[in-house]
């Protein structure tokens, strides 16, 4: 499929020129906008005035507003028929007095969307981290959440707000997203980490990780805007079943770089950041059958081997 085509194919005439609002229009949001350009009227919330010219150049109408300032969101009420929400929760701020596990941004958004005419569809980009550590088990969408980190707790709170909003008449769908990679994405390749020689865990201590190419994620977002079922969760993940160390070994071989050193978990705390250690403490394998069967998405990069090979060729 050419990169300028949506996974939905030709949209029915009644869908053309509908208004699609993207909240959190970063890398993935822009990719989704590129797929929908010319088929719908694209709007994007931005808190950075300097981004407005770049958004307009992509055919996106910029709307000034800030999720941290609910009063600035009033113009969003009744504005769009479909909403793609990709904005992350804020880091907890003690001075704000809000509970550390809450996502006030998503709450502010759904409150304003509930005014006037509700959108027909709301798609929220969450994280697979809501499951916590699953000890390498295969995980389906109906598995209860068990967040282990503060950021995962805030995602669970955001999901609850989206579900509550959906019970008011909009078709609310949730994409649970694992690690995103792409050669043209900031920090989207393992090359820099390989060049630094950052260690990975030895096989007996290693964890399963999950991945999605940014282009396939954008296509999943577009598909969910039209095909996502009400109150439905989808794993936006590819077919890869690799442990983290094997993933970096594969990348090193494709890039013709040295494989990363292996260390025991007991020694990892002395060499790795807290963020990396948190990722190395959760192991799961996401089942993506709903993505394929219900959203009818054929992955362009079904495993990281295809995606990394593309990167290595550039």
BAFI-3210 file (N, C-alpha, C; in Angstrom, 3 decimals, decimal comma, padded with zeros to 6 digits):
// residues 314
n [1|2|3|4|5|6|7|8|9|10|11|12|13|14|15|16|17|18|19|20|21|22|23|24|25|26|27|28|29|30|31|32|33|34|35|36|37|38|39|40|41|42|43|44|45|46|47|48|49|50|51|52|53|54|55|56|57|58|59|60|61|62|63|64|65|66|67|68|69|70|71|72|73|74|75|76|77|78|79|80|81|82|83|84|85|86|87|88|89|90|91|92|93|94|95|96|97|98|99|100|101|102|103|104|105|106|107|108|109|110|111|112|113|114|115|116|117|118|119|120|121|122|123|124|125|126|127|128|129|130|131|132|133|134|135|136|137|138|139|140|141|142|143|144|145|146|147|148|149|150|151|152|153|154|155|156|157|158|159|160|161|162|163|164|165|166|167|168|169|170|171|172|173|174|175|176|177|178|179|180|181|182|183|184|185|186|187|188|189|190|191|192|193|194|195|196|197|198|199|200|201|202|203|204|205|206|207|208|209|210|211|212|213|214|215|216|217|218|219|220|221|222|223|224|225|226|227|228|229|230|231|232|233|234|235|236|237|238|239|240|241|242|243|244|245|246|247|248|249|250|251|252|253|254|255|256|257|258|259|260|261|262|263|264|265|266|267|268|269|270|271|272|273|274|275|276|277|278|279|280|281|282|283|284|285|286|287|288|289|290|291|292|293|294|295|296|297|298|299|300|301|302|303|304|305|306|307|308|309|310|311|312|313|314]
n.u [000,850|000,692|002,400|000,821|-001,768|-004,687|-005,333|-007,962|-008,795|-010,703|-012,742|-016,227|-018,567|-020,097|-018,428|-016,471|-014,779|-015,488|-014,784|-011,795|-010,242|-007,082|-005,475|-002,594|-000,637|001,914|004,697|003,419|000,780|001,057|001,771|-000,587|-002,266|-001,206|-002,068|-004,785|-005,120|-006,750|-009,009|-010,543|-011,400|-008,810|-007,931|-005,935|-005,008|-002,910|-000,458|001,592|002,327|004,247|004,214|002,143|002,423|003,768|001,927|-000,213|000,992|000,869|-001,730|-003,359|-005,558|-004,580|-005,399|-005,427|-004,696|-004,529|-004,066|-003,554|-004,838|-007,929|-009,891|-009,061|-009,870|-012,439|-013,422|-013,349|-015,638|-018,193|-016,944|-015,651|-016,202|-014,810|-012,265|-008,880|-006,917|-003,858|-002,252|000,051|-000,274|000,350|003,448|003,422|002,628|003,485|002,844|000,484|-001,422|-002,926|-003,883|-001,297|-001,802|-003,657|-004,907|-005,256|-005,411|-006,692|-009,169|-009,990|-010,226|-012,278|-014,405|-014,917|-015,530|-017,909|-019,766|-022,273|-022,680|-021,639|-018,595|-018,662|-016,826|-014,148|-010,790|-008,323|-004,902|-003,252|-001,082|000,771|001,882|000,034|-000,571|001,419|003,921|003,847|005,161|006,146|003,963|001,402|-000,704|-004,003|-006,588|-008,542|-007,381|-007,001|-005,934|-002,796|-001,060|002,351|003,933|004,117|003,483|002,057|-000,153|-001,400|-002,166|-004,077|-006,017|-006,678|-007,743|-010,040|-011,489|-011,972|-013,538|-015,769|-016,692|-017,414|-019,678|-021,623|-022,581|-020,793|-018,572|-016,133|-012,813|-009,841|-006,410|-003,810|-000,497|002,755|006,380|007,476|008,888|010,943|012,793|012,794|012,020|012,389|014,767|014,004|015,282|017,392|020,045|021,680|021,809|023,125|025,576|026,501|027,029|025,344|024,394|022,470|020,119|021,163|020,241|018,720|017,650|016,215|013,554|010,418|009,602|007,522|006,572|005,924|005,855|006,086|004,669|002,810|001,423|000,203|-001,527|-003,133|-004,378|-005,938|-007,617|-009,000|-010,479|-012,620|-013,396|-013,189|-014,650|-017,244|-016,254|-014,055|-010,919|-007,760|-004,780|-002,161|000,111|002,898|003,771|005,969|007,926|010,148|012,793|014,189|017,019|017,560|016,303|017,978|020,322|019,598|019,220|021,827|023,228|022,033|022,767|025,418|027,004|028,697|027,359|025,373|026,740|026,018|024,422|023,901|020,760|021,090|023,298|022,556|021,429|023,539|024,471|022,523|019,869|017,107|014,761|015,269|015,605|013,041|011,642|012,871|011,836|009,391|007,589|005,963|003,790|002,076|-001,114|-002,323|-004,630|-007,168|-006,575|-005,951|-008,219|-010,600|-010,120|-009,101|-006,485|-003,664|-000,451|002,259|004,840|005,292|006,947|009,755|011,995|011,536|011,081|013,488|015,274|014,588|015,448|018,211|018,872|018,915]
n.v [-001,200|002,170|004,844|007,058|006,286|005,455|002,787|002,161|002,239|003,561|006,006|005,988|008,263|009,664|009,921|011,634|014,679|014,887|016,102|015,561|015,482|015,777|015,154|015,732|015,803|014,643|012,789|010,265|011,159|012,998|011,243|009,753|011,828|012,333|010,066|010,493|012,879|015,043|013,490|013,937|016,732|018,046|018,704|019,996|020,075|022,386|023,551|025,127|027,921|028,314|026,032|026,201|027,142|024,933|022,875|023,841|023,704|021,023|020,656|020,769|022,169|024,312|024,437|026,522|025,664|024,144|021,206|021,258|023,447|023,690|025,652|026,659|024,869|025,068|025,623|023,223|021,777|019,995|020,160|018,256|015,212|012,897|011,860|011,651|010,766|011,215|012,282|012,247|011,498|014,041|014,492|013,806|016,540|017,887|020,361|020,969|019,539|017,389|013,918|011,475|009,422|010,182|011,319|014,333|015,600|013,988|013,813|016,500|016,809|014,924|015,958|018,414|017,500|016,274|018,242|019,909|018,533|015,242|013,595|011,089|009,057|008,217|007,686|006,415|006,487|004,372|002,539|-000,535|-000,975|-000,933|-003,457|-004,330|-006,545|-009,588|-011,933|-013,071|-014,243|-014,895|-012,271|-011,259|-008,886|-008,821|-009,313|-008,484|-005,226|-004,316|-002,179|-001,218|000,978|004,558|006,048|004,158|003,777|006,254|006,059|004,037|005,407|007,329|005,671|004,813|007,198|007,636|005,387|005,894|008,228|007,150|005,708|007,549|007,775|008,110|006,275|004,762|003,745|001,939|001,883|-000,125|000,386|-000,755|-000,624|001,856|002,106|003,423|004,486|007,192|008,499|010,295|009,019|006,530|004,194|001,360|001,951|004,036|003,277|000,850|001,748|003,054|000,938|-000,037|-002,310|-005,408|-007,717|-010,968|-014,113|-015,809|-014,001|-012,281|-010,362|-010,532|-008,322|-005,953|-004,622|-002,008|-000,692|002,758|003,657|001,582|001,829|004,340|003,685|001,878|003,599|005,158|003,178|002,414|004,707|004,514|001,818|000,798|-000,817|-000,042|000,657|-001,016|-002,663|-002,700|-004,343|-002,655|-003,907|-005,661|-008,886|-009,898|-012,043|-011,769|-011,699|-008,942|-008,705|-010,350|-008,897|-006,626|-007,898|-008,822|-006,351|-005,342|-007,157|-006,656|-003,997|-004,288|-003,986|-004,311|-006,807|-006,112|-006,099|-008,676|-008,790|-009,796|-009,616|-008,744|-007,134|-005,127|-002,802|-001,143|-000,197|000,751|003,085|004,195|004,280|002,495|000,176|-000,154|-000,904|-003,305|-004,875|-005,888|-008,333|-009,604|-010,952|-009,703|-010,388|-009,948|-010,421|-009,212|-006,769|-007,504|-008,976|-007,567|-004,795|-005,159|-004,886|-005,139|-005,668|-003,670|-004,003|-006,798|-008,031|-007,110|-007,690|-007,135|-004,361|-003,406|-004,216|-002,517|-000,140|-000,616|-000,577|002,059]
n.w [000,000|-000,925|000,792|001,156|001,429|003,255|005,615|005,400|002,818|000,047|001,337|002,154|000,603|002,453|004,597|003,879|004,299|006,923|010,211|011,840|014,863|016,241|019,163|020,827|018,760|017,811|016,622|015,830|015,567|013,457|011,422|011,211|010,408|007,897|006,523|006,428|005,151|002,876|002,783|004,979|007,101|008,838|012,166|014,805|018,167|019,751|021,996|021,471|019,872|017,888|016,353|014,615|011,818|010,652|011,008|009,466|006,974|006,482|005,954|008,159|010,494|012,962|016,414|019,081|022,368|025,633|027,361|030,035|030,882|031,335|030,669|028,265|026,390|025,521|022,953|021,633|022,007|020,481|018,006|016,309|014,484|014,929|017,155|017,878|020,450|021,637|023,550|026,242|029,794|032,306|034,125|037,634|039,764|042,650|043,711|042,518|043,784|042,887|042,848|042,496|040,754|038,905|035,707|034,747|032,293|030,329|031,555|031,480|028,721|027,925|029,332|028,076|025,539|026,026|026,085|024,153|020,851|020,904|019,817|017,228|017,449|019,632|019,987|022,021|022,708|024,611|026,837|026,837|029,228|031,275|032,130|033,791|035,167|033,548|033,606|031,273|030,081|027,574|026,597|026,510|025,552|027,497|029,904|033,330|034,373|035,883|036,984|037,547|037,717|038,243|035,942|034,471|036,128|035,795|033,159|033,331|034,760|032,833|030,830|032,168|032,314|029,596|028,960|030,589|029,384|026,906|027,537|027,389|024,847|022,708|020,551|022,066|021,885|022,762|022,268|023,180|023,488|022,699|022,669|020,420|017,217|014,544|011,689|011,073|013,327|016,335|018,465|017,649|016,874|017,687|017,351|018,519|021,187|020,913|019,933|022,179|023,768|025,731|028,213|028,137|029,631|030,777|029,198|030,988|032,777|031,268|029,617|027,857|025,236|023,472|020,268|017,848|014,613|013,819|011,553|011,140|013,523|013,206|011,126|012,459|014,266|012,521|011,446|013,760|014,295|012,557|012,547|015,098|017,898|020,281|023,600|023,430|023,610|022,021|021,086|019,864|018,423|016,959|015,452|016,728|018,774|020,906|023,263|025,114|024,937|022,728|020,756|020,605|019,851|017,300|016,005|016,175|014,557|012,057|011,690|011,609|013,888|017,093|019,259|022,194|025,553|027,989|031,134|034,547|036,271|038,885|038,741|037,059|038,076|038,727|036,358|034,651|033,837|035,910|034,438|032,278|033,772|034,756|032,459|032,046|033,971|033,428|031,744|028,951|026,394|023,836|022,556|019,369|017,884|017,760|016,596|013,992|013,129|013,850|013,436|011,006|010,057|008,106|008,808|007,847|008,647|009,945|011,841|013,954|012,529|009,787|010,011|011,157|009,229|007,154|008,289|008,456|005,817|005,129]
ca.u [000,000|001,481|002,432|-000,173|-003,106|-005,172|-005,687|-009,391|-009,124|-011,508|-013,797|-017,541|-018,764|-020,662|-017,361|-015,538|-014,810|-015,740|-013,709|-011,045|-009,405|-005,957|-004,985|-001,299|-000,244|003,357|005,155|002,390|-000,355|001,346|001,704|-002,008|-002,798|-000,784|-002,914|-006,152|-005,123|-007,537|-010,222|-011,297|-010,831|-007,947|-007,725|-005,001|-004,805|-001,508|-000,186|002,804|001,988|005,272|003,947|001,001|002,747|004,111|000,681|-000,958|001,668|000,451|-003,166|-003,997|-005,949|-004,142|-006,307|-004,673|-005,288|-003,589|-004,779|-003,336|-005,670|-009,233|-010,652|-008,611|-010,357|-013,878|-013,783|-013,376|-016,964|-019,004|-016,188|-015,201|-016,961|-013,922|-011,166|-007,746|-006,287|-002,535|-001,468|000,360|-000,583|001,469|004,152|002,749|003,146|003,049|002,283|-000,865|-002,320|-003,675|-003,335|-000,223|-002,261|-004,695|-004,552|-006,196|-005,517|-007,758|-010,429|-010,368|-010,635|-013,577|-015,436|-015,302|-016,145|-019,269|-020,655|-022,829|-022,758|-020,471|-018,031|-019,118|-015,788|-012,971|-009,763|-007,282|-003,651|-002,755|000,179|000,703|002,392|-001,048|-000,646|002,494|004,723|003,023|006,073|006,319|002,751|000,677|-001,683|-005,140|-007,106|-009,437|-006,615|-007,103|-004,746|-002,068|000,064|003,406|004,634|003,237|002,983|001,043|-001,352|-002,074|-002,805|-005,289|-006,995|-007,120|-008,626|-011,326|-012,204|-012,415|-014,638|-016,934|-017,177|-018,032|-021,007|-022,566|-023,086|-019,722|-017,906|-014,792|-011,918|-008,533|-005,260|-002,705|000,651|004,067|007,479|007,322|010,178|010,937|014,067|012,632|011,405|013,394|015,007|013,206|016,066|018,315|021,432|022,443|022,067|024,161|026,853|026,940|027,385|024,486|024,184|021,140|020,120|021,500|019,001|017,911|017,021|015,667|012,104|009,802|009,140|006,609|006,965|005,084|006,446|005,269|003,737|001,709|000,619|-000,637|-002,579|-004,063|-005,166|-006,939|-008,600|-009,836|-011,398|-013,814|-013,784|-013,101|-015,937|-017,472|-015,704|-013,192|-009,474|-006,984|-003,324|-001,505|001,422|003,176|003,786|007,274|008,077|011,575|013,216|014,832|018,393|017,541|015,954|019,169|021,257|019,134|019,528|023,286|023,643|021,586|023,544|026,842|027,602|028,891|026,217|025,549|027,134|024,948|024,704|022,894|019,836|021,623|024,306|022,023|021,146|024,746|024,874|021,397|019,010|015,882|013,784|015,565|015,348|011,595|011,239|013,435|011,184|008,075|007,694|004,659|003,674|000,752|-001,911|-002,836|-005,632|-008,243|-006,079|-006,016|-009,543|-011,668|-009,738|-008,735|-005,227|-002,541|000,754|003,304|006,048|004,713|007,891|010,831|013,009|011,241|011,268|014,907|015,952|014,344|016,339|019,593|019,080|019,032]
ca.v [000,000|003,399|005,481|008,132|005,721|004,994|001,361|002,001|002,315|004,725|006,229|006,311|009,698|010,304|010,133|012,637|016,013|014,923|016,744|014,685|016,253|015,042|015,738|015,086|015,610|014,487|011,962|009,335|011,956|013,530|010,126|009,481|012,939|012,131|009,038|010,993|014,157|015,088|012,691|014,553|018,007|017,727|019,710|019,526|020,936|022,663|024,551|025,819|028,730|028,184|024,849|026,444|027,127|023,579|022,121|024,317|023,214|019,633|020,627|020,610|023,433|024,333|025,012|026,860|025,156|023,415|020,241|021,621|024,632|023,279|026,762|026,903|023,794|025,227|025,643|021,863|021,189|019,852|020,603|017,184|013,957|011,833|012,416|010,773|011,319|010,613|013,064|011,484|012,173|014,840|013,988|014,322|017,799|017,968|021,667|021,055|018,897|016,296|012,592|011,094|008,399|010,732|012,005|015,446|016,033|013,234|014,211|017,811|016,633|014,276|016,853|019,400|016,787|015,894|019,381|019,997|017,255|014,405|012,961|009,718|008,115|008,691|006,655|006,822|005,739|004,060|001,808|-001,913|-000,989|-001,049|-004,834|-004,653|-007,719|-010,776|-013,077|-013,657|-014,888|-014,262|-011,370|-010,824|-007,581|-008,914|-009,526|-007,330|-004,383|-004,395|-001,252|-001,250|002,257|005,727|006,428|003,185|004,087|007,402|005,566|003,322|006,442|007,909|004,702|004,829|008,408|007,421|004,428|006,584|009,110|006,336|005,263|008,634|007,754|008,053|004,979|004,952|002,601|002,140|001,160|-000,291|000,499|-001,101|000,212|002,346|002,318|003,838|005,146|008,644|008,926|010,654|007,904|005,418|003,021|000,923|002,172|004,840|002,470|-000,120|002,458|003,341|-000,307|-000,250|-003,750|-006,009|-008,799|-012,305|-014,792|-016,347|-012,886|-011,349|-010,196|-010,339|-006,973|-005,876|-003,512|-001,613|000,354|003,971|003,727|000,658|002,400|005,386|003,008|001,328|004,728|005,514|002,103|002,438|005,835|004,105|000,424|000,405|-001,074|000,703|000,092|-002,114|-002,476|-003,380|-004,295|-002,139|-004,548|-006,546|-010,321|-010,274|-012,671|-011,746|-011,069|-007,658|-008,912|-010,897|-007,774|-005,815|-008,711|-008,773|-005,027|-005,229|-007,934|-005,956|-002,764|-004,662|-003,416|-005,335|-007,097|-005,506|-007,036|-009,235|-008,701|-010,366|-008,615|-008,216|-006,117|-004,138|-001,551|-000,325|000,253|001,207|004,100|003,688|004,093|001,239|-000,919|-000,378|-001,675|-004,642|-005,585|-006,326|-009,276|-010,042|-011,132|-009,204|-011,036|-008,874|-010,939|-008,235|-005,760|-008,055|-009,478|-006,583|-003,573|-005,630|-004,218|-005,950|-004,943|-003,494|-004,550|-007,754|-008,259|-006,116|-008,021|-006,341|-002,942|-003,117|-004,374|-001,262|000,863|-000,929|-000,270|003,514]
ca.w [000,000|-000,922|002,111|001,261|001,450|004,542|005,626|005,181|001,405|-000,311|002,320|001,576|000,403|003,648|005,564|003,388|004,882|008,351|010,961|012,742|015,786|016,818|020,415|020,967|017,359|017,671|015,504|015,372|015,126|012,126|010,476|010,996|009,619|006,518|005,920|006,283|004,438|001,662|002,936|006,071|007,531|009,958|013,195|015,828|019,328|020,022|023,020|021,029|018,689|016,849|015,525|013,737|010,379|010,204|010,931|008,287|005,776|006,306|005,753|009,467|011,106|014,361|017,401|020,284|023,600|026,482|028,200|031,432|031,137|030,800|030,108|026,889|025,527|025,295|021,531|021,104|022,198|019,275|016,831|015,428|014,520|015,391|017,937|018,173|021,651|021,800|024,503|027,454|031,056|032,812|035,301|038,830|040,291|044,036|044,032|041,977|044,730|042,273|043,158|041,578|039,829|038,035|034,456|034,599|030,901|029,673|032,181|030,934|027,325|027,768|029,863|027,072|024,423|026,414|025,860|022,798|020,153|021,160|018,620|016,983|017,861|020,348|020,089|022,966|022,655|025,945|026,850|027,319|030,593|032,263|032,600|034,718|034,833|033,312|033,687|029,952|029,593|026,480|027,200|025,705|025,971|028,652|031,136|034,237|034,455|037,148|036,766|038,544|037,734|038,347|034,613|034,078|036,914|035,192|031,937|033,740|035,085|031,565|030,191|032,869|031,895|028,213|029,007|031,151|028,321|025,880|027,958|027,127|023,483|021,710|020,428|022,617|021,723|023,388|021,725|024,128|022,586|023,264|022,205|019,052|016,556|013,136|011,416|010,996|014,592|017,327|019,371|017,173|016,494|018,742|016,948|019,475|022,384|020,553|019,835|023,545|024,435|026,900|028,365|028,261|030,609|030,305|028,791|032,080|033,484|030,283|029,559|026,549|024,940|022,333|019,404|016,711|013,768|013,909|010,426|011,407|014,605|012,618|010,376|013,456|014,772|011,508|011,372|014,964|014,222|011,827|012,766|016,491|018,552|021,518|024,837|023,012|023,729|020,987|021,207|018,655|018,526|015,832|015,746|017,254|020,086|021,212|024,496|024,836|024,495|021,366|019,880|020,369|019,076|015,913|015,473|016,027|013,383|010,861|011,570|011,607|015,095|018,131|020,110|023,516|026,612|028,818|032,562|035,432|036,811|040,140|038,444|036,126|038,764|038,796|035,028|033,846|034,434|036,519|033,373|031,606|034,701|034,851|031,285|032,164|035,071|032,991|030,630|028,455|024,953|023,511|021,515|018,512|016,952|017,555|015,657|012,644|012,755|014,000|012,726|009,662|009,723|007,650|009,213|006,839|009,273|010,887|012,940|013,970|011,524|008,589|010,308|011,357|007,934|006,444|008,881|008,111|004,399|004,950]
c.u [000,883|001,340|001,379|-001,601|-003,452|-005,472|-007,164|-009,757|-009,909|-012,653|-015,117|-017,746|-019,275|-019,594|-016,435|-015,834|-015,381|-014,551|-013,104|-010,104|-008,331|-005,462|-003,702|-000,733|001,270|003,675|004,046|001,163|-000,151|001,308|000,244|-002,640|-002,417|-001,626|-004,313|-006,248|-005,889|-008,845|-011,131|-010,708|-010,086|-007,772|-006,740|-004,896|-003,319|-001,389|001,035|002,491|002,983|005,025|002,878|001,373|003,059|002,862|-000,129|-000,338|001,304|-001,062|-003,964|-004,331|-005,507|-005,169|-005,517|-005,411|-004,278|-004,378|-004,595|-004,125|-007,057|-010,034|-010,289|-009,164|-011,797|-014,277|-013,850|-014,756|-017,736|-018,276|-015,911|-016,075|-016,127|-012,700|-010,131|-006,936|-004,982|-001,672|-001,190|-000,104|000,596|002,214|003,465|003,428|002,589|002,363|000,854|-001,889|-003,130|-003,067|-002,343|-000,705|-003,303|-004,100|-005,546|-006,371|-006,655|-009,118|-010,913|-010,865|-012,032|-014,703|-015,873|-015,953|-017,581|-020,258|-021,108|-022,880|-021,480|-019,897|-018,575|-018,117|-014,661|-012,010|-008,654|-006,078|-003,079|-001,431|-000,040|001,258|001,309|-001,150|000,394|003,278|003,817|003,878|006,179|005,092|002,168|-000,505|-002,744|-005,740|-008,000|-008,699|-006,751|-005,807|-004,122|-000,843|001,066|004,132|003,631|002,664|001,920|-000,257|-002,114|-002,745|-004,088|-006,385|-007,545|-008,075|-010,011|-012,150|-012,757|-013,603|-015,920|-017,548|-017,929|-019,424|-022,068|-023,039|-022,033|-019,105|-016,448|-013,995|-010,549|-007,503|-004,202|-001,438|001,934|005,150|007,337|008,711|009,955|012,237|013,975|011,925|012,520|013,547|014,339|013,974|016,975|019,774|022,237|022,768|023,141|025,533|027,403|027,371|026,572|024,185|022,710|021,255|020,550|020,198|018,132|017,208|016,189|014,134|011,643|009,351|008,289|006,875|005,880|005,817|005,513|004,283|002,549|000,824|-000,294|-001,789|-003,605|-004,947|-006,275|-008,027|-009,544|-010,828|-012,693|-014,300|-013,764|-014,474|-016,029|-016,933|-014,745|-011,726|-008,794|-005,501|-002,732|-000,058|001,634|003,264|005,064|007,156|009,569|011,792|014,057|016,254|018,472|017,177|017,186|020,252|020,884|019,480|021,029|023,764|023,239|022,388|025,048|027,597|027,819|027,605|026,442|026,000|025,919|025,369|023,593|021,990|020,392|022,655|023,761|021,794|022,339|025,087|023,756|020,571|017,769|014,808|014,015|015,275|013,860|011,094|011,738|012,804|009,800|008,209|006,300|004,727|002,242|000,116|-002,561|-003,934|-006,791|-007,832|-006,256|-007,458|-010,608|-011,345|-009,281|-007,458|-004,176|-001,266|001,746|004,632|005,595|005,638|008,981|011,912|012,785|011,494|012,724|015,684|015,773|015,289|017,782|019,908|019,287|020,414]
c.v [001,248|004,125|006,554|007,608|005,250|003,512|001,119|001,951|003,581|004,864|006,507|007,816|010,381|010,573|011,276|013,992|016,037|015,567|015,741|015,555|015,347|015,812|014,998|014,765|015,651|013,608|011,053|010,092|012,529|012,437|009,777|010,576|012,796|011,100|009,553|012,268|014,062|014,329|013,263|015,937|017,751|018,933|019,145|020,555|021,146|023,749|025,384|026,621|028,563|026,987|025,115|026,443|025,730|022,708|022,534|023,790|021,766|019,515|020,448|021,986|023,418|025,022|025,270|026,358|024,321|022,489|020,517|022,864|024,352|024,410|027,020|025,883|023,992|025,152|024,246|021,223|021,165|020,114|019,481|015,949|012,791|012,465|011,330|011,418|010,566|011,351|012,247|012,215|013,032|014,085|014,560|015,580|017,989|019,290|021,807|020,392|017,757|014,961|012,148|010,117|008,915|011,316|013,141|015,903|015,302|013,608|015,545|017,675|016,027|015,140|017,869|018,718|016,381|017,046|019,399|018,608|016,453|013,865|011,550|008,714|008,852|007,510|007,182|005,902|005,564|003,297|000,383|-002,036|-001,110|-002,471|-005,148|-005,863|-008,938|-012,045|-013,826|-014,317|-014,141|-013,507|-011,003|-009,561|-007,654|-009,195|-008,295|-006,531|-004,522|-003,492|-001,271|000,085|003,395|006,096|005,446|003,400|005,251|007,013|004,799|004,326|007,084|006,960|004,711|006,050|008,257|006,457|005,096|007,521|008,312|005,861|006,342|008,705|007,764|006,654|005,156|003,664|002,960|001,275|001,077|-000,527|000,095|-000,148|000,564|002,561|002,748|004,594|006,663|009,203|009,226|009,528|006,624|004,208|002,621|001,265|002,932|004,049|001,416|000,542|002,812|002,079|-000,574|-001,737|-004,138|-007,179|-010,121|-013,081|-015,271|-015,261|-012,000|-011,384|-010,098|-008,892|-007,011|-004,590|-003,227|-000,539|001,561|004,099|002,791|001,167|003,493|004,767|002,387|002,427|005,094|004,446|002,147|003,591|005,455|002,705|-000,003|000,244|-000,292|-000,067|-001,070|-001,712|-003,283|-003,258|-003,833|-002,612|-005,449|-008,004|-010,794|-010,960|-012,818|-011,191|-009,838|-007,834|-009,450|-009,818|-006,934|-006,603|-008,685|-007,434|-004,872|-005,974|-007,229|-004,686|-003,029|-003,935|-004,530|-005,563|-006,511|-006,538|-007,487|-009,154|-009,397|-009,257|-007,977|-007,123|-004,987|-002,794|-000,618|000,310|000,895|002,236|003,449|003,431|002,775|000,051|-001,206|-001,170|-003,119|-005,445|-006,094|-007,167|-009,748|-010,180|-010,785|-009,991|-009,940|-009,338|-009,974|-007,173|-006,246|-008,363|-008,387|-005,268|-003,878|-004,943|-005,253|-005,175|-004,855|-004,070|-005,552|-008,145|-007,200|-006,444|-007,211|-004,852|-002,566|-003,264|-003,128|-000,182|000,636|-000,575|001,215|003,998]
c.w [000,000|000,395|002,268|001,269|002,850|004,490|005,391|003,706|001,115|000,691|001,610|001,538|001,660|004,705|005,150|004,019|006,295|009,037|011,939|013,559|016,352|018,031|020,777|019,602|017,226|016,476|014,973|014,882|013,739|011,068|010,168|010,148|008,148|005,796|005,607|005,456|003,129|001,751|004,013|006,314|008,827|010,874|014,215|016,942|019,534|021,074|022,661|019,769|017,546|015,928|014,474|012,252|009,856|010,089|009,702|006,996|005,469|006,104|007,020|010,027|012,568|015,257|018,670|021,515|024,346|027,399|029,687|031,836|030,569|030,167|028,651|025,898|025,085|023,832|020,928|021,186|020,879|017,981|015,833|015,575|015,057|016,056|018,187|019,292|021,914|022,813|025,758|028,697|031,488|033,900|036,536|039,345|041,696|044,343|043,518|042,886|044,157|042,682|042,090|040,502|038,850|036,754|034,243|033,160|030,184|030,261|031,624|029,506|027,223|028,337|028,820|025,869|024,735|026,269|024,399|022,165|020,376|019,849|018,461|017,512|018,578|020,468|020,988|022,843|024,043|025,831|027,335|028,730|031,651|032,819|033,676|034,245|034,718|033,232|032,360|029,383|028,384|027,055|026,175|026,317|027,198|029,959|032,036|034,267|035,842|037,058|037,919|038,673|037,809|036,988|034,136|034,859|036,285|033,877|032,265|034,084|033,812|030,843|030,841|032,462|030,483|028,186|029,535|030,113|027,267|026,255|027,739|025,696|022,403|021,689|020,838|022,503|022,295|022,668|022,810|023,324|023,312|022,766|020,736|018,452|015,114|012,885|011,393|012,220|015,589|018,337|018,940|016,699|017,658|018,464|017,998|020,735|022,117|020,481|021,215|024,285|025,685|027,043|028,386|029,226|029,976|030,071|029,945|032,891|032,559|030,248|028,109|026,412|023,677|021,564|018,371|015,922|013,777|012,756|010,626|012,538|014,076|011,837|011,327|014,036|013,795|011,418|012,565|014,934|013,512|012,201|014,225|017,121|019,854|022,715|024,555|023,146|022,629|021,312|019,880|018,656|017,321|016,313|016,428|018,608|020,357|022,599|024,146|024,317|023,082|020,346|019,581|019,638|017,594|015,279|015,234|014,790|012,092|010,612|011,452|012,710|016,115|018,925|021,501|024,540|027,418|030,289|033,341|035,958|038,078|039,920|037,587|036,795|038,844|037,446|034,215|034,595|035,035|035,464|032,653|032,507|034,825|033,655|031,381|033,296|034,692|031,728|030,233|026,937|024,563|022,365|020,673|017,550|016,731|016,533|014,227|012,233|012,792|013,295|011,303|009,158|009,324|007,916|008,060|007,336|010,340|012,031|012,873|012,950|010,256|008,842|010,470|010,063|007,089|006,962|008,443|006,669|004,156|005,404]
res [x|x|x|x|x|x|x|x|x|x|x|x|x|x|x|x|x|x|x|x|x|x|x|x|x|x|x|x|x|x|x|x|x|x|x|x|x|x|x|x|x|x|x|x|x|x|x|x|x|x|x|x|x|x|x|x|x|x|x|x|x|x|x|x|x|x|x|x|x|x|x|x|x|x|x|x|x|x|x|x|x|x|x|x|x|x|x|x|x|x|x|x|x|x|x|x|x|x|x|x|x|x|x|x|x|x|x|x|x|x|x|x|x|x|x|x|x|x|x|x|x|x|x|x|x|x|x|x|x|x|x|x|x|x|x|x|x|x|x|x|x|x|x|x|x|x|x|x|x|x|x|x|x|x|x|x|x|x|x|x|x|x|x|x|x|x|x|x|x|x|x|x|x|x|x|x|x|x|x|x|x|x|x|x|x|x|x|x|x|x|x|x|x|x|x|x|x|x|x|x|x|x|x|x|x|x|x|x|x|x|x|x|x|x|x|x|x|x|x|x|x|x|x|x|x|x|x|x|x|x|x|x|x|x|x|x|x|x|x|x|x|x|x|x|x|x|x|x|x|x|x|x|x|x|x|x|x|x|x|x|x|x|x|x|x|x|x|x|x|x|x|x|x|x|x|x|x|x|x|x|x|x|x|x|x|x|x|x|x|x|x|x|x|x|x|x|x|x|x|x|x|x|x|x|x|x|x|x|x|x|x|x|x|x]
***
